[in-house]
Amino acid sequence: MPELPEVQTTVNQIAPRLVARTITAFESLWAKNATPSAPAVRRGVVGRSVRAVSRRAKYVVVELNDGGWMLVHLRMSGRLEWHDPAADEPARHIRAAWTLDNGDRLLFCDARKFGRIVYTRSLDSVTTRLGVEPLSDEFTVERLAALLAARSRFLKPLLLDQSLIAGIGNIYADESLHAAGLHPLTRSDRIGPAGVAALHSAIQSALRQGLAHNGASIDWVYPGGEMQQHFAAYGRDGQACARCGDTIIALRVGQRGTHICPTCQPAPRGPRRGKRRSNNSQERACAASPAS
């Protein structure tokens, strides 16, 4: 699933051609992805010009000139791209399209059909339950410390909970935890001040590195990024840790594939290391909060 760096990269790519343009048509080829409905989205956006394009958590946020808002959540396999009439092959898996007053067409391609397009008159009605933005001024070490101390949850599922910290997904959670030297099954309320500071720095560093490399391209879903060439932990099962030389191993935490270095990220209460897939009962019992 595209995470904060991938979504922000998408915003950076579409905004220059979308801002100040008027939407002249909206076509839905998969009505289930439109909220409250495809006709409602069409009525809301057609004839309106785009005032701004931004990001909130994993949403692309389009502000319209009449006070309305359109949000796009890419989910598992969605992407936004411009129609290129000169392309050798036409875009695949098109689920929706917006036509602009200059003839440009913005396409929403989504192979797995999990993506969502939302039209609303109130941005808060969609985003009010989202947590703090991890690259914002509001995300301080003190705020992270309070967030962790107020709960007794496994660390990785907490990082994936969009109601607490918005925009982190599986990739950047693994990268952040590795950089901070924290095991994903560490209890959030057992992390000391040094660990909190290290985690805060690691989260922001991992996300900024992702942004600098235009996100990660690990399959055909999200092309163009280069962050995958700089992973320290994610997807590196069986490879050497660049920091210590030990072998990166794969676990299941909260039903999510998770990658750690057992030396750099010592496990709480010492479950045995060295297995590619852990059967530890603590890990089996861990259930991640839904990520939206």
PyMOL commands that set and color helices and strands:
alter all, ss='L'
color gray80, all
select helices_A, chain A and resi 4-18+31-33+38-45+124-127+141-149+155-160+170-180+188-190+193-212+227-230+281-285
alter helices_A, ss='H'
color red, helices_A
select strands_A, chain A and resi 23-28+34-35+50-56+59-64+69-73+78-82+94-100+105-110+116-120+249-253+256-260
alter strands_A, ss='S'
color yellow, strands_A
deselect
rebuild
show_as cartoon
